[in-house]
Amino acid sequence: MLSAAVRISQPSLSAAIKNLEEEMGVTIFVRSNKGIVPTRDGEELLSYARMLLEQAEIMKERFVKD
């Protein structure tokens, strides 16, 4: 379960996704009684998010001194 992997409650995760959708003006997931499926915009947003996380890790490795 994703919410367990990121240590956030399901309601908090749902609210964060809803807020992100509103802020970005896109629908990230199509929701149904069978679950959720990412939209094309959702998949694209995820791609950008992964790139941002990779860049943040590179910056951390470069500048953060242990």
mmCIF file of the N, C-alpha and C atoms, coordinates in Angstrom:
data_MODEL
# 
_entry.id   MODEL 
# 
loop_
_atom_site.group_PDB 
_atom_site.id 
_atom_site.type_symbol 
_atom_site.label_atom_id 
_atom_site.label_alt_id 
_atom_site.label_comp_id 
_atom_site.label_asym_id 
_atom_site.label_entity_id 
_atom_site.label_seq_id 
_atom_site.pdbx_PDB_ins_code 
_atom_site.Cartn_x 
_atom_site.Cartn_y 
_atom_site.Cartn_z 
_atom_site.occupancy 
_atom_site.B_iso_or_equiv 
_atom_site.pdbx_formal_charge 
_atom_site.auth_seq_id 
_atom_site.auth_comp_id 
_atom_site.auth_asym_id 
_atom_site.auth_atom_id 
_atom_site.pdbx_PDB_model_num 
ATOM 1   N N  . MET A 1 1  ? 0.843   -1.183 0.000   1.00 0.00 ? 1  MET A N  1 
ATOM 2   C CA . MET A 1 1  ? 0.000   0.000  0.000   1.00 0.00 ? 1  MET A CA 1 
ATOM 3   C C  . MET A 1 1  ? 0.884   1.240  0.000   1.00 0.00 ? 1  MET A C  1 
ATOM 4   N N  . LEU A 1 2  ? 0.617   2.162  -0.908  1.00 0.00 ? 2  LEU A N  1 
ATOM 5   C CA . LEU A 1 2  ? 1.436   3.362  -1.045  1.00 0.00 ? 2  LEU A CA 1 
ATOM 6   C C  . LEU A 1 2  ? 1.476   4.179  0.228   1.00 0.00 ? 2  LEU A C  1 
ATOM 7   N N  . SER A 1 3  ? 0.333   4.383  0.864   1.00 0.00 ? 3  SER A N  1 
ATOM 8   C CA . SER A 1 3  ? 0.319   5.223  2.064   1.00 0.00 ? 3  SER A CA 1 
ATOM 9   C C  . SER A 1 3  ? 1.203   4.648  3.159   1.00 0.00 ? 3  SER A C  1 
ATOM 10  N N  . ALA A 1 4  ? 1.302   3.326  3.247   1.00 0.00 ? 4  ALA A N  1 
ATOM 11  C CA . ALA A 1 4  ? 2.189   2.716  4.236   1.00 0.00 ? 4  ALA A CA 1 
ATOM 12  C C  . ALA A 1 4  ? 3.644   2.925  3.848   1.00 0.00 ? 4  ALA A C  1 
ATOM 13  N N  . ALA A 1 5  ? 3.929   2.880  2.558   1.00 0.00 ? 5  ALA A N  1 
ATOM 14  C CA . ALA A 1 5  ? 5.301   3.041  2.077   1.00 0.00 ? 5  ALA A CA 1 
ATOM 15  C C  . ALA A 1 5  ? 5.830   4.445  2.366   1.00 0.00 ? 5  ALA A C  1 
ATOM 16  N N  . VAL A 1 6  ? 4.974   5.453  2.324   1.00 0.00 ? 6  VAL A N  1 
ATOM 17  C CA . VAL A 1 6  ? 5.407   6.823  2.579   1.00 0.00 ? 6  VAL A CA 1 
ATOM 18  C C  . VAL A 1 6  ? 5.049   7.297  3.983   1.00 0.00 ? 6  VAL A C  1 
ATOM 19  N N  . ARG A 1 7  ? 4.536   6.392  4.805   1.00 0.00 ? 7  ARG A N  1 
ATOM 20  C CA . ARG A 1 7  ? 4.195   6.670  6.192   1.00 0.00 ? 7  ARG A CA 1 
ATOM 21  C C  . ARG A 1 7  ? 3.245   7.864  6.346   1.00 0.00 ? 7  ARG A C  1 
ATOM 22  N N  . ILE A 1 8  ? 2.143   7.786  5.630   1.00 0.00 ? 8  ILE A N  1 
ATOM 23  C CA . ILE A 1 8  ? 1.114   8.815  5.711   1.00 0.00 ? 8  ILE A CA 1 
ATOM 24  C C  . ILE A 1 8  ? -0.234  8.098  5.737   1.00 0.00 ? 8  ILE A C  1 
ATOM 25  N N  . SER A 1 9  ? -1.189  8.645  6.463   1.00 0.00 ? 9  SER A N  1 
ATOM 26  C CA . SER A 1 9  ? -2.493  7.992  6.544   1.00 0.00 ? 9  SER A CA 1 
ATOM 27  C C  . SER A 1 9  ? -3.225  8.114  5.206   1.00 0.00 ? 9  SER A C  1 
ATOM 28  N N  . GLN A 1 10 ? -4.115  7.182  4.946   1.00 0.00 ? 10 GLN A N  1 
ATOM 29  C CA . GLN A 1 10 ? -4.881  7.184  3.696   1.00 0.00 ? 10 GLN A CA 1 
ATOM 30  C C  . GLN A 1 10 ? -5.653  8.486  3.499   1.00 0.00 ? 10 GLN A C  1 
ATOM 31  N N  . PRO A 1 11 ? -6.366  8.981  4.529   1.00 0.00 ? 11 PRO A N  1 
ATOM 32  C CA . PRO A 1 11 ? -7.080  10.247 4.338   1.00 0.00 ? 11 PRO A CA 1 
ATOM 33  C C  . PRO A 1 11 ? -6.141  11.413 4.023   1.00 0.00 ? 11 PRO A C  1 
ATOM 34  N N  . SER A 1 12 ? -4.979  11.446 4.663   1.00 0.00 ? 12 SER A N  1 
ATOM 35  C CA . SER A 1 12 ? -4.018  12.516 4.395   1.00 0.00 ? 12 SER A CA 1 
ATOM 36  C C  . SER A 1 12 ? -3.472  12.421 2.977   1.00 0.00 ? 12 SER A C  1 
ATOM 37  N N  . LEU A 1 13 ? -3.201  11.205 2.525   1.00 0.00 ? 13 LEU A N  1 
ATOM 38  C CA . LEU A 1 13 ? -2.708  11.002 1.159   1.00 0.00 ? 13 LEU A CA 1 
ATOM 39  C C  . LEU A 1 13 ? -3.762  11.415 0.141   1.00 0.00 ? 13 LEU A C  1 
ATOM 40  N N  . SER A 1 14 ? -5.007  11.017 0.370   1.00 0.00 ? 14 SER A N  1 
ATOM 41  C CA . SER A 1 14 ? -6.093  11.387 -0.540  1.00 0.00 ? 14 SER A CA 1 
ATOM 42  C C  . SER A 1 14 ? -6.258  12.902 -0.610  1.00 0.00 ? 14 SER A C  1 
ATOM 43  N N  . ALA A 1 15 ? -6.180  13.563 0.542   1.00 0.00 ? 15 ALA A N  1 
ATOM 44  C CA . ALA A 1 15 ? -6.305  15.017 0.577   1.00 0.00 ? 15 ALA A CA 1 
ATOM 45  C C  . ALA A 1 15 ? -5.137  15.683 -0.153  1.00 0.00 ? 15 ALA A C  1 
ATOM 46  N N  . ALA A 1 16 ? -3.936  15.148 0.018   1.00 0.00 ? 16 ALA A N  1 
ATOM 47  C CA . ALA A 1 16 ? -2.764  15.716 -0.653  1.00 0.00 ? 16 ALA A CA 1 
ATOM 48  C C  . ALA A 1 16 ? -2.884  15.568 -2.172  1.00 0.00 ? 16 ALA A C  1 
ATOM 49  N N  . ILE A 1 17 ? -3.366  14.418 -2.627  1.00 0.00 ? 17 ILE A N  1 
ATOM 50  C CA . ILE A 1 17 ? -3.544  14.211 -4.067  1.00 0.00 ? 17 ILE A CA 1 
ATOM 51  C C  . ILE A 1 17 ? -4.612  15.156 -4.608  1.00 0.00 ? 17 ILE A C  1 
ATOM 52  N N  . LYS A 1 18 ? -5.709  15.300 -3.880  1.00 0.00 ? 18 LYS A N  1 
ATOM 53  C CA . LYS A 1 18 ? -6.780  16.214 -4.303  1.00 0.00 ? 18 LYS A CA 1 
ATOM 54  C C  . LYS A 1 18 ? -6.258  17.642 -4.381  1.00 0.00 ? 18 LYS A C  1 
ATOM 55  N N  . ASN A 1 19 ? -5.494  18.060 -3.376  1.00 0.00 ? 19 ASN A N  1 
ATOM 56  C CA . ASN A 1 19 ? -4.924  19.410 -3.387  1.00 0.00 ? 19 ASN A CA 1 
ATOM 57  C C  . ASN A 1 19 ? -3.974  19.602 -4.564  1.00 0.00 ? 19 ASN A C  1 
ATOM 58  N N  . LEU A 1 20 ? -3.161  18.598 -4.859  1.00 0.00 ? 20 LEU A N  1 
ATOM 59  C CA . LEU A 1 20 ? -2.243  18.683 -5.993  1.00 0.00 ? 20 LEU A CA 1 
ATOM 60  C C  . LEU A 1 20 ? -3.017  18.785 -7.301  1.00 0.00 ? 20 LEU A C  1 
ATOM 61  N N  . GLU A 1 21 ? -4.074  17.991 -7.437  1.00 0.00 ? 21 GLU A N  1 
ATOM 62  C CA . GLU A 1 21 ? -4.902  18.065 -8.642  1.00 0.00 ? 21 GLU A CA 1 
ATOM 63  C C  . GLU A 1 21 ? -5.487  19.466 -8.808  1.00 0.00 ? 21 GLU A C  1 
ATOM 64  N N  . GLU A 1 22 ? -5.983  20.035 -7.727  1.00 0.00 ? 22 GLU A N  1 
ATOM 65  C CA . GLU A 1 22 ? -6.563  21.378 -7.786  1.00 0.00 ? 22 GLU A CA 1 
ATOM 66  C C  . GLU A 1 22 ? -5.502  22.420 -8.121  1.00 0.00 ? 22 GLU A C  1 
ATOM 67  N N  . GLU A 1 23 ? -4.348  22.317 -7.494  1.00 0.00 ? 23 GLU A N  1 
ATOM 68  C CA . GLU A 1 23 ? -3.272  23.280 -7.725  1.00 0.00 ? 23 GLU A CA 1 
ATOM 69  C C  . GLU A 1 23 ? -2.753  23.216 -9.163  1.00 0.00 ? 23 GLU A C  1 
ATOM 70  N N  . MET A 1 24 ? -2.620  22.013 -9.704  1.00 0.00 ? 24 MET A N  1 
ATOM 71  C CA . MET A 1 24 ? -2.087  21.832 -11.051 1.00 0.00 ? 24 MET A CA 1 
ATOM 72  C C  . MET A 1 24 ? -3.170  21.954 -12.127 1.00 0.00 ? 24 MET A C  1 
ATOM 73  N N  . GLY A 1 25 ? -4.424  21.865 -11.719 1.00 0.00 ? 25 GLY A N  1 
ATOM 74  C CA . GLY A 1 25 ? -5.519  21.956 -12.682 1.00 0.00 ? 25 GLY A CA 1 
ATOM 75  C C  . GLY A 1 25 ? -5.645  20.723 -13.564 1.00 0.00 ? 25 GLY A C  1 
ATOM 76  N N  . VAL A 1 26 ? -5.282  19.560 -13.020 1.00 0.00 ? 26 VAL A N  1 
ATOM 77  C CA . VAL A 1 26 ? -5.364  18.309 -13.783 1.00 0.00 ? 26 VAL A CA 1 
ATOM 78  C C  . VAL A 1 26 ? -6.015  17.235 -12.918 1.00 0.00 ? 26 VAL A C  1 
ATOM 79  N N  . THR A 1 27 ? -6.500  16.211 -13.579 1.00 0.00 ? 27 THR A N  1 
ATOM 80  C CA . THR A 1 27 ? -6.970  15.022 -12.881 1.00 0.00 ? 27 THR A CA 1 
ATOM 81  C C  . THR A 1 27 ? -5.846  14.005 -12.957 1.00 0.00 ? 27 THR A C  1 
ATOM 82  N N  . ILE A 1 28 ? -5.337  13.583 -11.811 1.00 0.00 ? 28 ILE A N  1 
ATOM 83  C CA . ILE A 1 28 ? -4.199  12.664 -11.768 1.00 0.00 ? 28 ILE A CA 1 
ATOM 84  C C  . ILE A 1 28 ? -4.665  11.220 -11.873 1.00 0.00 ? 28 ILE A C  1 
ATOM 85  N N  . PHE A 1 29 ? -5.802  10.916 -11.258 1.00 0.00 ? 29 PHE A N  1 
ATOM 86  C CA . PHE A 1 29 ? -6.331  9.555  -11.257 1.00 0.00 ? 29 PHE A CA 1 
ATOM 87  C C  . PHE A 1 29 ? -7.788  9.547  -11.673 1.00 0.00 ? 29 PHE A C  1 
ATOM 88  N N  . VAL A 1 30 ? -8.187  8.490  -12.371 1.00 0.00 ? 30 VAL A N  1 
ATOM 89  C CA . VAL A 1 30 ? -9.594  8.201  -12.598 1.00 0.00 ? 30 VAL A CA 1 
ATOM 90  C C  . VAL A 1 30 ? -9.985  7.235  -11.488 1.00 0.00 ? 30 VAL A C  1 
ATOM 91  N N  . ARG A 1 31 ? -10.979 7.599  -10.729 1.00 0.00 ? 31 ARG A N  1 
ATOM 92  C CA . ARG A 1 31 ? -11.389 6.801  -9.578  1.00 0.00 ? 31 ARG A CA 1 
ATOM 93  C C  . ARG A 1 31 ? -12.676 6.048  -9.913  1.00 0.00 ? 31 ARG A C  1 
ATOM 94  N N  . SER A 1 32 ? -12.741 4.807  -9.481  1.00 0.00 ? 32 SER A N  1 
ATOM 95  C CA . SER A 1 32 ? -13.954 4.009  -9.652  1.00 0.00 ? 32 SER A CA 1 
ATOM 96  C C  . SER A 1 32 ? -14.065 3.051  -8.475  1.00 0.00 ? 32 SER A C  1 
ATOM 97  N N  . ASN A 1 33 ? -15.148 2.268  -8.451  1.00 0.00 ? 33 ASN A N  1 
ATOM 98  C CA . ASN A 1 33 ? -15.302 1.313  -7.358  1.00 0.00 ? 33 ASN A CA 1 
ATOM 99  C C  . ASN A 1 33 ? -14.301 0.162  -7.477  1.00 0.00 ? 33 ASN A C  1 
ATOM 100 N N  . LYS A 1 34 ? -13.603 0.073  -8.607  1.00 0.00 ? 34 LYS A N  1 
ATOM 101 C CA . LYS A 1 34 ? -12.583 -0.961 -8.799  1.00 0.00 ? 34 LYS A CA 1 
ATOM 102 C C  . LYS A 1 34 ? -11.181 -0.470 -8.427  1.00 0.00 ? 34 LYS A C  1 
ATOM 103 N N  . GLY A 1 35 ? -11.068 0.806  -8.086  1.00 0.00 ? 35 GLY A N  1 
ATOM 104 C CA . GLY A 1 35 ? -9.764  1.350  -7.708  1.00 0.00 ? 35 GLY A CA 1 
ATOM 105 C C  . GLY A 1 35 ? -9.461  2.627  -8.468  1.00 0.00 ? 35 GLY A C  1 
ATOM 106 N N  . ILE A 1 36 ? -8.172  2.898  -8.639  1.00 0.00 ? 36 ILE A N  1 
ATOM 107 C CA . ILE A 1 36 ? -7.755  4.103  -9.345  1.00 0.00 ? 36 ILE A CA 1 
ATOM 108 C C  . ILE A 1 36 ? -6.790  3.735  -10.463 1.00 0.00 ? 36 ILE A C  1 
ATOM 109 N N  . VAL A 1 37 ? -6.829  4.556  -11.512 1.00 0.00 ? 37 VAL A N  1 
ATOM 110 C CA . VAL A 1 37 ? -5.935  4.390  -12.652 1.00 0.00 ? 37 VAL A CA 1 
ATOM 111 C C  . VAL A 1 37 ? -5.397  5.775  -12.990 1.00 0.00 ? 37 VAL A C  1 
ATOM 112 N N  . PRO A 1 38 ? -4.078  5.907  -13.197 1.00 0.00 ? 38 PRO A N  1 
ATOM 113 C CA . PRO A 1 38 ? -3.558  7.227  -13.544 1.00 0.00 ? 38 PRO A CA 1 
ATOM 114 C C  . PRO A 1 38 ? -4.026  7.677  -14.924 1.00 0.00 ? 38 PRO A C  1 
ATOM 115 N N  . THR A 1 39 ? -4.283  8.959  -15.050 1.00 0.00 ? 39 THR A N  1 
ATOM 116 C CA . THR A 1 39 ? -4.616  9.545  -16.344 1.00 0.00 ? 39 THR A CA 1 
ATOM 117 C C  . THR A 1 39 ? -3.317  9.815  -17.098 1.00 0.00 ? 39 THR A C  1 
ATOM 118 N N  . ARG A 1 40 ? -3.422  10.239 -18.338 1.00 0.00 ? 40 ARG A N  1 
ATOM 119 C CA . ARG A 1 40 ? -2.203  10.622 -19.076 1.00 0.00 ? 40 ARG A CA 1 
ATOM 120 C C  . ARG A 1 40 ? -1.498  11.769 -18.367 1.00 0.00 ? 40 ARG A C  1 
ATOM 121 N N  . ASP A 1 41 ? -2.277  12.767 -17.932 1.00 0.00 ? 41 ASP A N  1 
ATOM 122 C CA . ASP A 1 41 ? -1.681  13.873 -17.173 1.00 0.00 ? 41 ASP A CA 1 
ATOM 123 C C  . ASP A 1 41 ? -1.036  13.359 -15.898 1.00 0.00 ? 41 ASP A C  1 
ATOM 124 N N  . GLY A 1 42 ? -1.669  12.400 -15.245 1.00 0.00 ? 42 GLY A N  1 
ATOM 125 C CA . GLY A 1 42 ? -1.114  11.826 -14.021 1.00 0.00 ? 42 GLY A CA 1 
ATOM 126 C C  . GLY A 1 42 ? 0.205   11.128 -14.278 1.00 0.00 ? 42 GLY A C  1 
ATOM 127 N N  . GLU A 1 43 ? 0.277   10.378 -15.367 1.00 0.00 ? 43 GLU A N  1 
ATOM 128 C CA . GLU A 1 43 ? 1.528   9.699  -15.711 1.00 0.00 ? 43 GLU A CA 1 
ATOM 129 C C  . GLU A 1 43 ? 2.624   10.714 -16.046 1.00 0.00 ? 43 GLU A C  1 
ATOM 130 N N  . GLU A 1 44 ? 2.258   11.781 -16.759 1.00 0.00 ? 44 GLU A N  1 
ATOM 131 C CA . GLU A 1 44 ? 3.239   12.817 -17.094 1.00 0.00 ? 44 GLU A CA 1 
ATOM 132 C C  . GLU A 1 44 ? 3.714   13.533 -15.827 1.00 0.00 ? 44 GLU A C  1 
ATOM 133 N N  . LEU A 1 45 ? 2.784   13.853 -14.937 1.00 0.00 ? 45 LEU A N  1 
ATOM 134 C CA . LEU A 1 45 ? 3.141   14.504 -13.680 1.00 0.00 ? 45 LEU A CA 1 
ATOM 135 C C  . LEU A 1 45 ? 4.084   13.613 -12.877 1.00 0.00 ? 45 LEU A C  1 
ATOM 136 N N  . LEU A 1 46 ? 3.805   12.307 -12.838 1.00 0.00 ? 46 LEU A N  1 
ATOM 137 C CA . LEU A 1 46 ? 4.667   11.369 -12.135 1.00 0.00 ? 46 LEU A CA 1 
ATOM 138 C C  . LEU A 1 46 ? 6.068   11.348 -12.740 1.00 0.00 ? 46 LEU A C  1 
ATOM 139 N N  . SER A 1 47 ? 6.147   11.424 -14.050 1.00 0.00 ? 47 SER A N  1 
ATOM 140 C CA . SER A 1 47 ? 7.445   11.458 -14.724 1.00 0.00 ? 47 SER A CA 1 
ATOM 141 C C  . SER A 1 47 ? 8.253   12.677 -14.288 1.00 0.00 ? 47 SER A C  1 
ATOM 142 N N  . TYR A 1 48 ? 7.607   13.846 -14.260 1.00 0.00 ? 48 TYR A N  1 
ATOM 143 C CA . TYR A 1 48 ? 8.288   15.056 -13.812 1.00 0.00 ? 48 TYR A CA 1 
ATOM 144 C C  . TYR A 1 48 ? 8.679   14.967 -12.335 1.00 0.00 ? 48 TYR A C  1 
ATOM 145 N N  . ALA A 1 49 ? 7.803   14.398 -11.522 1.00 0.00 ? 49 ALA A N  1 
ATOM 146 C CA . ALA A 1 49 ? 8.096   14.259 -10.093 1.00 0.00 ? 49 ALA A CA 1 
ATOM 147 C C  . ALA A 1 49 ? 9.319   13.374 -9.879  1.00 0.00 ? 49 ALA A C  1 
ATOM 148 N N  . ARG A 1 50 ? 9.408   12.295 -10.646 1.00 0.00 ? 50 ARG A N  1 
ATOM 149 C CA . ARG A 1 50 ? 10.576  11.412 -10.533 1.00 0.00 ? 50 ARG A CA 1 
ATOM 150 C C  . ARG A 1 50 ? 11.857  12.161 -10.905 1.00 0.00 ? 50 ARG A C  1 
ATOM 151 N N  . MET A 1 51 ? 11.789  12.969 -11.963 1.00 0.00 ? 51 MET A N  1 
ATOM 152 C CA . MET A 1 51 ? 12.965  13.748 -12.361 1.00 0.00 ? 51 MET A CA 1 
ATOM 153 C C  . MET A 1 51 ? 13.371  14.724 -11.265 1.00 0.00 ? 51 MET A C  1 
ATOM 154 N N  . LEU A 1 52 ? 12.381  15.372 -10.645 1.00 0.00 ? 52 LEU A N  1 
ATOM 155 C CA . LEU A 1 52 ? 12.674  16.303 -9.552  1.00 0.00 ? 52 LEU A CA 1 
ATOM 156 C C  . LEU A 1 52 ? 13.337  15.591 -8.383  1.00 0.00 ? 52 LEU A C  1 
ATOM 157 N N  . LEU A 1 53 ? 12.830  14.417 -8.035  1.00 0.00 ? 53 LEU A N  1 
ATOM 158 C CA . LEU A 1 53 ? 13.419  13.661 -6.934  1.00 0.00 ? 53 LEU A CA 1 
ATOM 159 C C  . LEU A 1 53 ? 14.848  13.237 -7.253  1.00 0.00 ? 53 LEU A C  1 
ATOM 160 N N  . GLU A 1 54 ? 15.095  12.838 -8.491  1.00 0.00 ? 54 GLU A N  1 
ATOM 161 C CA . GLU A 1 54 ? 16.451  12.469 -8.896  1.00 0.00 ? 54 GLU A CA 1 
ATOM 162 C C  . GLU A 1 54 ? 17.390  13.672 -8.799  1.00 0.00 ? 54 GLU A C  1 
ATOM 163 N N  . GLN A 1 55 ? 16.922  14.837 -9.255  1.00 0.00 ? 55 GLN A N  1 
ATOM 164 C CA . GLN A 1 55 ? 17.734  16.045 -9.179  1.00 0.00 ? 55 GLN A CA 1 
ATOM 165 C C  . GLN A 1 55 ? 17.992  16.446 -7.730  1.00 0.00 ? 55 GLN A C  1 
ATOM 166 N N  . ALA A 1 56 ? 16.989  16.306 -6.867  1.00 0.00 ? 56 ALA A N  1 
ATOM 167 C CA . ALA A 1 56 ? 17.169  16.628 -5.451  1.00 0.00 ? 56 ALA A CA 1 
ATOM 168 C C  . ALA A 1 56 ? 18.224  15.715 -4.831  1.00 0.00 ? 56 ALA A C  1 
ATOM 169 N N  . GLU A 1 57 ? 18.211  14.438 -5.200  1.00 0.00 ? 57 GLU A N  1 
ATOM 170 C CA . GLU A 1 57 ? 19.200  13.499 -4.677  1.00 0.00 ? 57 GLU A CA 1 
ATOM 171 C C  . GLU A 1 57 ? 20.602  13.861 -5.167  1.00 0.00 ? 57 GLU A C  1 
ATOM 172 N N  . ILE A 1 58 ? 20.722  14.252 -6.421  1.00 0.00 ? 58 ILE A N  1 
ATOM 173 C CA . ILE A 1 58 ? 22.024  14.675 -6.967  1.00 0.00 ? 58 ILE A CA 1 
ATOM 174 C C  . ILE A 1 58 ? 22.535  15.900 -6.216  1.00 0.00 ? 58 ILE A C  1 
ATOM 175 N N  . MET A 1 59 ? 21.654  16.881 -5.976  1.00 0.00 ? 59 MET A N  1 
ATOM 176 C CA . MET A 1 59 ? 22.051  18.077 -5.231  1.00 0.00 ? 59 MET A CA 1 
ATOM 177 C C  . MET A 1 59 ? 22.479  17.719 -3.818  1.00 0.00 ? 59 MET A C  1 
ATOM 178 N N  . LYS A 1 60 ? 21.748  16.812 -3.180  1.00 0.00 ? 60 LYS A N  1 
ATOM 179 C CA . LYS A 1 60 ? 22.081  16.401 -1.827  1.00 0.00 ? 60 LYS A CA 1 
ATOM 180 C C  . LYS A 1 60 ? 23.452  15.754 -1.798  1.00 0.00 ? 60 LYS A C  1 
ATOM 181 N N  . GLU A 1 61 ? 23.710  14.850 -2.740  1.00 0.00 ? 61 GLU A N  1 
ATOM 182 C CA . GLU A 1 61 ? 25.015  14.192 -2.800  1.00 0.00 ? 61 GLU A CA 1 
ATOM 183 C C  . GLU A 1 61 ? 26.135  15.196 -3.036  1.00 0.00 ? 61 GLU A C  1 
ATOM 184 N N  . ARG A 1 62 ? 25.864  16.224 -3.815  1.00 0.00 ? 62 ARG A N  1 
ATOM 185 C CA . ARG A 1 62 ? 26.888  17.223 -4.155  1.00 0.00 ? 62 ARG A CA 1 
ATOM 186 C C  . ARG A 1 62 ? 27.167  18.198 -3.020  1.00 0.00 ? 62 ARG A C  1 
ATOM 187 N N  . PHE A 1 63 ? 26.097  18.653 -2.349  1.00 0.00 ? 63 PHE A N  1 
ATOM 188 C CA . PHE A 1 63 ? 26.271  19.775 -1.421  1.00 0.00 ? 63 PHE A CA 1 
ATOM 189 C C  . PHE A 1 63 ? 26.132  19.448 0.053   1.00 0.00 ? 63 PHE A C  1 
ATOM 190 N N  . VAL A 1 64 ? 25.443  18.396 0.412   1.00 0.00 ? 64 VAL A N  1 
ATOM 191 C CA . VAL A 1 64 ? 25.260  18.100 1.832   1.00 0.00 ? 64 VAL A CA 1 
ATOM 192 C C  . VAL A 1 64 ? 26.492  17.355 2.342   1.00 0.00 ? 64 VAL A C  1 
ATOM 193 N N  . LYS A 1 65 ? 27.099  17.956 3.355   1.00 0.00 ? 65 LYS A N  1 
ATOM 194 C CA . LYS A 1 65 ? 28.290  17.353 3.964   1.00 0.00 ? 65 LYS A CA 1 
ATOM 195 C C  . LYS A 1 65 ? 27.867  16.578 5.189   1.00 0.00 ? 65 LYS A C  1 
ATOM 196 N N  . ASP A 1 66 ? 28.315  15.341 5.280   1.00 0.00 ? 66 ASP A N  1 
ATOM 197 C CA . ASP A 1 66 ? 27.967  14.506 6.439   1.00 0.00 ? 66 ASP A CA 1 
ATOM 198 C C  . ASP A 1 66 ? 28.846  14.781 7.612   1.00 0.00 ? 66 ASP A C  1 
# 
